[in-house]
Amino acid sequence: MQKWSVYMVRCCDGSLYTGIATDIASRIAKHNEGKASKYTRAKLPVELVYCESVSSHGDALRREYAIKQLSPKIKRELLCSAMNTLHTHY
């Protein structure tokens, strides 16, 4: 079974883009080559700022949709929460 991830990248203009992938490193490279998304193509370079593993393609699509429905403010709070969790574990 393939592992899926939901990710967010920060574009050079500060906007956030949410997507799904099975290979995050490859997907980010594709974004930065201008080959992954029409949205990010004009906002390069992008930087990975959030990633979460999910169990299936369907779960990834549902989580991606849920994140895309959040306001920019709530998305930033999600990022801050994830960063705080990382810092408390190290």
C-alpha positions, -999 to 999 in steps of 0.1 A, spaced: 0 0 0 13 34 -10 18 61 17 2 94 10 9 128 25 -8 161 25 16 190 23 17 228 22 43 250 6 49 286 10 53 305 -23 77 334 -28 48 358 -24 39 344 10 8 325 -1 2 289 8 -5 260 -16 -19 226 -4 -15 194 -22 -10 156 -19 18 133 -29 34 99 -23 69 113 -26 71 148 -10 108 155 -20 100 147 -57 68 168 -56 85 198 -42 113 195 -68 85 194 -95 69 225 -80 103 243 -81 108 232 -117 74 248 -126 59 214 -135 36 206 -106 9 232 -104 -3 261 -124 -8 281 -92 28 277 -80 44 280 -114 42 318 -112 52 320 -75 85 302 -74 105 292 -55 83 273 -30 93 259 4 78 230 22 62 242 55 39 214 65 35 177 59 12 151 74 9 114 66 -24 98 59 -33 62 53 -49 63 18 -54 83 -13 -90 90 -3 -79 102 31 -53 125 15 -79 140 -9 -104 146 20 -77 162 42 -64 183 14 -99 196 7 -105 203 45 -72 223 46 -81 242 15 -114 253 31 -96 269 60 -90 306 61 -54 319 56 -54 328 93 -64 293 104 -38 277 80 -11 298 96 -23 287 131 -21 251 118 15 257 107 24 273 141 9 244 160 29 219 139 61 239 145 54 240 182 49 203 183 82 197 165 100 219 189 86 202 220 98 168 208 134 179 203 
